[in-house]
Amino acid sequence: MENLTPEDKLEASKFFYRTGDLDRAEFLLKSSLEDTESHETYFFLGLIENQRNNWQKGLYYFYRSVEVNSEYGNPCNEIGILLLRMGRERESVFWLKKSLRCTLNDAPHISLFNLATLYKIWNRPERSLQYLHKAIVMKPDFEEAKRLREELNSAI
């Protein structure tokens, strides 16, 4: 194990995360942090805690990820989702929009969808539809966004 680089540990932890072995993924991620801080390492630790329904701990790791790399949009989106679940909607909007401004974001269409969902909750279908349109343009096969768009259009 001591022969593995932090990058090797991170890649192995991603594999274990994807296969559902959260304990092994967490071990490798924390072991990697002993060598070097990485925004991705904190992000995946946050995902693990989120899957375990440890939202406060998940938030901690997502915030740490943003501290290490303020241009990483993935944890910003996750922070927005968690804050929304906690009923902190206004804060959620800030983080979801921040996610869209970040230069490193694997799935900006997800942030747009989450904003659309939030505006639906606030009974602002026109704003929700704007975000859904952007998400679908970005990812034309985004079925969940298409379903929400149909739902909103039929309600108007």
Rosetta silent file (secondary structure, phi, psi, omega in degrees, C-alpha in Angstrom):
SEQUENCE: MENLTPEDKLEASKFFYRTGDLDRAEFLLKSSLEDTESHETYFFLGLIENQRNNWQKGLYYFYRSVEVNSEYGNPCNEIGILLLRMGRERESVFWLKKSLRCTLNDAPHISLFNLATLYKIWNRPERSLQYLHKAIVMKPDFEEAKRLREELNSAI
SCORE:     score description
SCORE:     0.000 S_00000001
   1 L     0.000  -33.572 -178.720    0.000    0.000    0.000 S_00000001
   2 L   -69.754  -13.287  178.111    2.888    2.378    0.714 S_00000001
   3 L   -83.325  -11.856 -178.778    3.976    2.036   -2.931 S_00000001
   4 L   -78.677  136.611  174.954    0.756    3.607   -4.190 S_00000001
   5 L   -78.330  163.192  175.340    0.837    7.269   -5.144 S_00000001
   6 H   -56.779  -35.639  178.856   -1.969    9.575   -3.958 S_00000001
   7 H   -66.168  -40.280  176.883   -3.273    9.518   -7.550 S_00000001
   8 H   -61.942  -43.375  179.876   -3.325    5.688   -7.528 S_00000001
   9 H   -63.489  -41.022  178.921   -5.214    5.725   -4.239 S_00000001
  10 H   -63.310  -45.890  179.779   -7.708    8.223   -5.609 S_00000001
  11 H   -63.870  -41.347  178.144   -8.346    6.155   -8.739 S_00000001
  12 H   -64.922  -40.091  179.922   -8.708    2.958   -6.713 S_00000001
  13 H   -64.729  -36.648  177.385  -11.079    4.695   -4.307 S_00000001
  14 H   -62.849  -40.639  177.766  -13.246    5.853   -7.234 S_00000001
  15 H   -60.514  -48.946 -178.394  -13.459    2.250   -8.413 S_00000001
  16 H   -65.511  -36.014  177.112  -14.527    1.045   -4.972 S_00000001
  17 H   -61.121  -47.958 -178.528  -17.000    3.928   -4.660 S_00000001
  18 H   -63.829  -30.588 -179.921  -18.609    3.016   -7.992 S_00000001
  19 L   -88.250   -0.613  176.068  -18.862   -0.643   -6.977 S_00000001
  20 L    89.611    5.091  178.006  -20.493    0.287   -3.651 S_00000001
  21 L   -89.410   77.390 -173.465  -17.598   -0.611   -1.369 S_00000001
  22 H   -66.406  -35.286 -179.214  -17.774    2.650    0.577 S_00000001
  23 H   -64.188  -46.300 -179.967  -15.575    1.494    3.464 S_00000001
  24 H   -66.140  -40.812  177.923  -12.677    0.565    1.192 S_00000001
  25 H   -61.156  -45.477 -179.741  -13.123    3.775   -0.835 S_00000001
  26 H   -62.366  -42.811  179.403  -13.125    5.862    2.353 S_00000001
  27 H   -57.841  -47.943 -179.064   -9.991    4.117    3.644 S_00000001
  28 H   -65.904  -38.778  179.168   -8.090    4.852    0.431 S_00000001
  29 H   -64.253  -45.736 -179.883   -9.299    8.451    0.294 S_00000001
  30 H   -68.157  -34.361  175.592   -8.235    9.158    3.862 S_00000001
  31 H   -64.372  -39.551  177.846   -4.942    7.407    3.245 S_00000001
  32 H   -62.916  -38.437  179.804   -4.437    9.635    0.204 S_00000001
  33 H   -64.752  -23.470  176.554   -5.070   12.734    2.341 S_00000001
  34 H   -66.147  -25.538 -179.556   -2.126   11.765    4.526 S_00000001
  35 H   -92.393  -43.360 -175.724    0.078   12.400    1.482 S_00000001
  36 L  -161.791  147.941  175.557   -1.595   15.376   -0.161 S_00000001
  37 L   -81.895  141.161  179.318   -4.796   17.408   -0.162 S_00000001
  38 L  -143.935  135.715  178.419   -6.965   17.083   -3.240 S_00000001
  39 H   -61.494  -35.066  179.457  -10.289   18.674   -4.112 S_00000001
  40 H   -69.172  -37.281  179.107  -11.403   15.362   -5.634 S_00000001
  41 H   -61.617  -48.185  178.192  -10.507   13.418   -2.501 S_00000001
  42 H   -63.752  -37.865  179.475  -12.644   15.686   -0.338 S_00000001
  43 H   -60.226  -47.573 -178.876  -15.418   15.570   -2.945 S_00000001
  44 H   -68.754  -33.460  173.670  -15.572   11.769   -2.898 S_00000001
  45 H   -62.498  -39.113  176.288  -15.468   11.704    0.901 S_00000001
  46 H   -63.020  -41.851  178.004  -18.463   14.043    0.782 S_00000001
  47 H   -61.651  -41.622  178.965  -20.273   11.725   -1.614 S_00000001
  48 H   -61.282  -48.218 -179.501  -19.639    8.789    0.700 S_00000001
  49 H   -64.212  -36.483  177.548  -21.003   10.654    3.720 S_00000001
  50 H   -62.224  -44.022  178.155  -23.973   11.805    1.673 S_00000001
  51 H   -63.199  -28.863  179.159  -24.750    8.181    0.734 S_00000001
  52 L   -86.760    5.114 -178.326  -24.593    7.300    4.404 S_00000001
  53 L    63.590   24.285  173.119  -27.073   10.138    5.130 S_00000001
  54 L   -94.126   74.102 -171.404  -24.437   11.967    7.183 S_00000001
  55 H   -62.897  -39.859 -179.287  -25.342   15.312    5.632 S_00000001
  56 H   -64.312  -43.169  178.235  -23.370   17.503    8.029 S_00000001
  57 H   -66.762  -38.707  175.910  -20.223   15.478    7.496 S_00000001
  58 H   -60.084  -46.103  177.609  -20.871   15.465    3.754 S_00000001
  59 H   -57.808  -43.511  179.622  -21.183   19.251    3.789 S_00000001
  60 H   -55.008  -49.546 -177.798  -17.898   19.510    5.664 S_00000001
  61 H   -67.460  -37.808  177.634  -16.059   17.536    2.981 S_00000001
  62 H   -65.095  -41.812  176.986  -17.744   19.417    0.126 S_00000001
  63 H   -61.874  -40.772  178.440  -16.793   22.754    1.708 S_00000001
  64 H   -62.777  -39.745  178.366  -13.200   21.496    2.108 S_00000001
  65 H   -59.280  -43.847  179.286  -13.157   20.507   -1.566 S_00000001
  66 H   -67.732  -35.264  177.168  -14.170   24.049   -2.542 S_00000001
  67 H   -62.908  -39.253 -179.104  -11.523   25.492   -0.207 S_00000001
  68 H   -72.261  -38.085  179.194   -8.844   23.450   -1.953 S_00000001
  69 L  -144.144   99.550 -176.090  -10.117   24.370   -5.451 S_00000001
  70 L   -70.209   -8.374  179.203  -12.678   27.160   -5.672 S_00000001
  71 L   -99.370   10.252  179.611  -13.186   26.438   -9.394 S_00000001
  72 E   -94.041  108.871 -173.467  -14.457   22.889   -8.828 S_00000001
  73 H   -79.033  -23.678 -176.698  -18.202   22.987   -9.458 S_00000001
  74 H   -57.657  -47.915  179.403  -19.163   19.433   -8.485 S_00000001
  75 H   -68.216  -29.130  177.617  -19.033   20.008   -4.710 S_00000001
  76 H   -61.983  -42.677  176.939  -20.855   23.331   -5.139 S_00000001
  77 H   -61.557  -45.235 -179.217  -23.744   21.454   -6.745 S_00000001
  78 H   -64.385  -39.086  176.048  -23.734   18.883   -3.935 S_00000001
  79 H   -59.784  -45.520  179.210  -23.701   21.635   -1.294 S_00000001
  80 H   -58.466  -42.920  179.632  -26.702   23.177   -3.040 S_00000001
  81 H   -64.429  -46.289 -178.971  -28.583   19.881   -3.011 S_00000001
  82 H   -63.915  -42.225  178.744  -27.847   19.216    0.654 S_00000001
  83 H   -63.381  -36.734  176.826  -28.850   22.729    1.687 S_00000001
  84 H   -62.762  -45.068  177.937  -32.089   22.297   -0.261 S_00000001
  85 H   -61.008  -31.026 -178.630  -32.790   19.041    1.597 S_00000001
  86 L   -85.252    0.736  179.607  -32.145   20.870    4.859 S_00000001
  87 L    82.828   12.569 -179.218  -34.673   23.565    3.961 S_00000001
  88 L  -100.589   66.692 -169.542  -32.008   26.220    3.407 S_00000001
  89 H   -63.977  -42.805 -178.028  -33.270   27.149   -0.040 S_00000001
  90 H   -62.259  -43.184  176.780  -31.753   30.630   -0.402 S_00000001
  91 H   -64.075  -36.367  179.903  -28.275   29.320    0.403 S_00000001
  92 H   -58.670  -44.407  179.897  -28.911   26.472   -2.002 S_00000001
  93 H   -58.610  -44.685 -179.999  -29.448   28.898   -4.905 S_00000001
  94 H   -55.231  -49.042 -175.415  -26.107   30.582   -4.202 S_00000001
  95 H   -71.322  -36.340  177.720  -24.209   27.283   -4.356 S_00000001
  96 H   -66.195  -40.843  177.607  -26.029   25.943   -7.406 S_00000001
  97 H   -69.560  -36.010  176.223  -25.327   29.166   -9.311 S_00000001
  98 H   -61.118  -40.673  178.530  -21.717   29.126   -8.120 S_00000001
  99 H   -55.222  -39.935 -178.784  -21.425   25.619   -9.530 S_00000001
 100 H   -69.937  -26.677  179.975  -22.394   26.970  -12.956 S_00000001
 101 H   -83.600  -12.895 -176.695  -19.697   29.665  -12.808 S_00000001
 102 L   -72.195  144.294 -179.335  -16.908   27.194  -12.013 S_00000001
 103 L   -78.184  -22.364  179.794  -14.451   26.317  -14.761 S_00000001
 104 E  -114.762  101.486 -177.758  -14.234   22.670  -13.651 S_00000001
 105 L  -148.576  113.726 -177.190  -17.697   21.100  -13.603 S_00000001
 106 L   -69.925  -25.524 -173.213  -18.400   17.590  -14.867 S_00000001
 107 L  -147.447   68.689  179.460  -22.171   18.037  -15.077 S_00000001
 108 H   -62.538  -25.729  177.956  -23.436   21.628  -15.266 S_00000001
 109 H   -61.684  -29.527  178.021  -26.729   20.296  -16.662 S_00000001
 110 H   -69.364  -41.934  177.264  -27.368   18.745  -13.238 S_00000001
 111 H   -62.216  -41.069  177.704  -26.945   22.115  -11.526 S_00000001
 112 H   -62.680  -42.195  177.859  -29.373   23.640  -14.026 S_00000001
 113 H   -62.836  -42.094  179.746  -31.868   20.853  -13.321 S_00000001
 114 H   -64.726  -38.674  175.095  -31.500   21.380   -9.577 S_00000001
 115 H   -63.954  -41.351  177.848  -32.149   25.117  -10.002 S_00000001
 116 H   -60.322  -41.277  178.578  -35.221   24.287  -12.095 S_00000001
 117 H   -63.176  -42.274  179.395  -36.444   22.006   -9.321 S_00000001
 118 H   -63.152  -45.041  179.083  -35.928   24.731   -6.737 S_00000001
 119 H   -68.006  -27.122  173.714  -37.851   27.283   -8.793 S_00000001
 120 H   -65.868  -43.727  177.930  -40.636   24.735   -9.233 S_00000001
 121 H   -58.825  -38.473 -179.192  -40.833   24.449   -5.437 S_00000001
 122 L   -81.356    7.768 -179.614  -41.070   28.246   -5.275 S_00000001
 123 L    57.336   46.293  176.545  -43.936   28.133   -7.804 S_00000001
 124 L  -121.553   68.801 -173.691  -41.911   29.964  -10.453 S_00000001
 125 H   -60.629  -34.222 -179.290  -42.560   27.744  -13.482 S_00000001
 126 H   -63.817  -40.716  178.448  -41.295   30.300  -16.015 S_00000001
 127 H   -69.897  -41.326  178.304  -37.896   30.481  -14.315 S_00000001
 128 H   -58.926  -44.321 -179.723  -37.831   26.717  -13.880 S_00000001
 129 H   -63.960  -33.789  177.267  -38.495   26.240  -17.596 S_00000001
 130 H   -61.709  -46.239  179.760  -35.603   28.573  -18.460 S_00000001
 131 H   -67.279  -38.311  178.361  -33.170   26.416  -16.503 S_00000001
 132 H   -64.077  -41.209  178.005  -34.639   23.218  -17.942 S_00000001
 133 H   -57.754  -47.353  179.622  -34.235   24.563  -21.471 S_00000001
 134 H   -61.024  -42.244 -179.279  -30.542   25.266  -20.825 S_00000001
 135 H   -63.484  -41.877 -177.410  -30.061   21.809  -19.288 S_00000001
 136 H   -72.518  -35.164  175.302  -31.701   20.045  -22.238 S_00000001
 137 H   -62.409  -41.234 -179.001  -29.725   22.082  -24.784 S_00000001
 138 H   -68.917  -37.783 -177.768  -26.569   21.070  -22.937 S_00000001
 139 L  -138.586   87.819 -173.897  -27.614   17.403  -22.674 S_00000001
 140 L   -58.821  -24.245 -179.818  -30.355   16.535  -25.178 S_00000001
 141 L   -95.359   23.043 -178.118  -30.890   13.021  -23.767 S_00000001
 142 L   -81.403   85.356 -172.450  -31.575   14.313  -20.219 S_00000001
 143 H   -62.453  -40.119 -179.001  -34.857   12.438  -19.716 S_00000001
 144 H   -61.944  -39.753  177.880  -35.530   13.618  -16.165 S_00000001
 145 H   -66.666  -39.416  178.708  -35.323   17.241  -17.310 S_00000001
 146 H   -63.618  -40.000  178.664  -37.655   16.517  -20.220 S_00000001
 147 H   -64.068  -42.957  179.582  -40.200   14.944  -17.838 S_00000001
 148 H   -65.772  -38.725  177.562  -40.095   17.956  -15.533 S_00000001
 149 H   -61.239  -44.128  178.337  -40.483   20.287  -18.535 S_00000001
 150 H   -62.501  -43.412  178.860  -43.570   18.336  -19.674 S_00000001
 151 H   -59.494  -46.166 -179.421  -45.008   18.439  -16.155 S_00000001
 152 H   -67.148  -41.762  179.867  -44.508   22.201  -15.927 S_00000001
 153 H   -64.157  -36.934  179.976  -45.871   22.849  -19.418 S_00000001
 154 H   -73.454  -21.683 -179.300  -49.012   20.845  -18.706 S_00000001
 155 H   -86.313  -16.475 -176.849  -49.590   22.772  -15.474 S_00000001
 156 L   -81.786    0.000    0.000  -49.360   26.197  -17.126 S_00000001
